[in-house]
Amino acid sequence: MARRRLTKAIFQFIDRGSEDDIALRHNREALERIKLVSRVLNDTSGRDPAIILFGKPQTSPLIIGPTGPAGYAWYRGETALARAAAKAGIPFTIASTSNTAMEDILANGGGTQWYQLYVWRDMEASMVAVGRARDAGFEALVLTVDSTIPYNREFDIRNGVTFPVRITPRNVVDTLLHPRWLFGTLGRYVLAERHMPRYVNIRIPENLAAKEVRGFLMKNDTLNWDFLRRVRDMWPRTLIVKGILHPDDAVMAADCGADGVIVSNHGGIASDAAPAPIDVLPAVVAAVRGRATVIVDSGFRRGSDVLKGMALGADAVIIGRATLYGVAAAGEAGASRALEILEAEIRRTMGVLGVTDIKSLTRDHVILPGQVLA
Ligand SMILES: Cc1cc2nc3c(=O)[nH]c(=O)nc-3n(C[C@H](O)[C@H](O)[C@H](O)COP(=O)(O)O)c2cc1C
């Protein structure tokens, strides 16, 4: 449904990975190769996927992750996602590059909301965003650290999805062929807000010439552990580092005062040679057990995938594209439907596995590739 409603350029921006889509495919293959072992004759009628995350109860181990283009998928798509998350009783994460003001999404979306930070070339502009998110009252700050180097997405360049957007005969035709998106999303920004969708959570200096804006918005390849320590000093609530793929980095993040880490390869976007997060998860969990909460993402599409993550030690699982497809298809109702499908699958698979409490899943419920039960 999302594919039909969105222009090809925006659908590919959401759906694809980078370079040859190898990491994107590998995320799925790695999850598919892991098997779950059922235990039988346990009464599972009272099964419940609820967990407690950072001291707060939530109805399932899901979190909606930060995805910049939510506001391009649907008019005010970030608020639609926040509402769907609130209704489902799980947290929602606002992306730095959202098109609606963070305070507005917080007030109108409700529920538990986290704020995700990219560090721009102008570091101080990022620190201003940290202060703004702190004052707005977000419960957690998610510092994304795997995106300091621009992604190599050749299809985006071909499609004109660049900064600023390149208007070509091809993408004009693409847009005209998708009138529901043209009028229902783009047209609504222009009519209701009198401008095209734009970044509103980062203050771009007004005196900057148009050609200087791109440089200002480049992510910062000087980012280092000192910046994390600086953010820790400034952020009073839960601090999470997103984009960890090595156990030693998870330990460093905990040493710098992070409360949690997200084992992630950015849904296969950051590096096409990245390992699948599910494969490095057990090592990260072992490295920071008892010191930091471990969340995993990238490739989770089914309830059974979520249970595989939990069995291998994750405390919770982030969903990126699944709810993005939902919001692109039908706004809040579409995102809610995506979450309902996932939650129903989680409950179903818990029953199949003979598990009543989702936290009771262990390594014993999983068979890894090549492993035989002895
Ligand atoms: C289209 C798209 C945009 C994204 N934008 C952001 C972002 O702005 N900030 C961020 O930290 N992660 C971003 N991510 C990564 C997601 O937060 C998450 O790590 C990833 O989508 C999980 O993989 P999945 O899509 O397979 O569920 C984005 C992912 C996608 C697919």
The ligand as an SDF file (V2000), in Angstrom:
LIG
                    3D

 31 33  0  0  0  0  0  0  0  0999 V2000
   13.8810    5.8810    5.7330 C   0  0  0  0  0  0  0  0  0  0  0  0
   14.6240    5.7960    7.0130 C   0  0  0  0  0  0  0  0  0  0  0  0
   14.9870    6.9550    7.7090 C   0  0  0  0  0  0  0  0  0  0  0  0
   15.6830    6.8780    8.8890 C   0  0  0  0  0  0  0  0  0  0  0  0
   15.9810    8.0230    9.5740 N   0  0  0  0  0  0  0  0  0  0  0  0
   16.6580    7.9410   10.7250 C   0  0  0  0  0  0  0  0  0  0  0  0
   16.9420    9.1180   11.4710 C   0  0  0  0  0  0  0  0  0  0  0  0
   16.5540   10.2190   11.0700 O   0  0  0  0  0  0  0  0  0  0  0  0
   17.6590    8.9910   12.6100 N   0  0  0  0  0  0  0  0  0  0  0  0
   18.0810    7.7630   13.0760 C   0  0  0  0  0  0  0  0  0  0  0  0
   18.7290    7.6930   14.1130 O   0  0  0  0  0  0  0  0  0  0  0  0
   17.7920    6.6400   12.4050 N   0  0  0  0  0  0  0  0  0  0  0  0
   17.0870    6.6970   11.2490 C   0  0  0  0  0  0  0  0  0  0  0  0
   16.7840    5.5530   10.5840 N   0  0  0  0  0  0  0  0  0  0  0  0
   17.1510    4.2510   11.1630 C   0  0  0  0  0  0  0  0  0  0  0  0
   16.0160    3.7110   12.0410 C   0  0  0  0  0  0  0  0  0  0  0  0
   15.9060    4.4570   13.2310 O   0  0  0  0  0  0  0  0  0  0  0  0
   16.2500    2.2490   12.4190 C   0  0  0  0  0  0  0  0  0  0  0  0
   17.5340    2.1030   12.9520 O   0  0  0  0  0  0  0  0  0  0  0  0
   16.0580    1.2950   11.2510 C   0  0  0  0  0  0  0  0  0  0  0  0
   15.0330    1.7340   10.3960 O   0  0  0  0  0  0  0  0  0  0  0  0
   15.7360   -0.0950   11.7520 C   0  0  0  0  0  0  0  0  0  0  0  0
   15.6590   -1.0030   10.7150 O   0  0  0  0  0  0  0  0  0  0  0  0
   14.2820   -1.4610   10.0170 P   0  0  0  0  0  0  0  0  0  0  0  0
   13.8540   -0.3480    9.1420 O   0  0  0  0  0  0  0  0  0  0  0  0
   14.6910   -2.6620    9.2450 O   0  0  0  0  0  0  0  0  0  0  0  0
   13.2760   -1.7540   11.1090 O   0  0  0  0  0  0  0  0  0  0  0  0
   16.0730    5.6190    9.3990 C   0  0  0  0  0  0  0  0  0  0  0  0
   15.6950    4.4520    8.7200 C   0  0  0  0  0  0  0  0  0  0  0  0
   14.9740    4.5310    7.5410 C   0  0  0  0  0  0  0  0  0  0  0  0
   14.5720    3.2700    6.8380 C   0  0  0  0  0  0  0  0  0  0  0  0
  1  2  1  0
  2  3  1  0
  2 30  2  0
  3  4  2  0
  4  5  1  0
  4 28  1  0
  5  6  2  0
  6  7  1  0
  6 13  1  0
  7  8  2  0
  7  9  1  0
  9 10  1  0
 10 11  2  0
 10 12  1  0
 12 13  2  0
 13 14  1  0
 14 15  1  0
 14 28  1  0
 15 16  1  0
 16 17  1  0
 16 18  1  0
 18 19  1  0
 18 20  1  0
 20 21  1  0
 20 22  1  0
 22 23  1  0
 23 24  1  0
 24 25  2  0
 24 26  1  0
 24 27  1  0
 28 29  2  0
 29 30  1  0
 30 31  1  0
M  END
$$$$
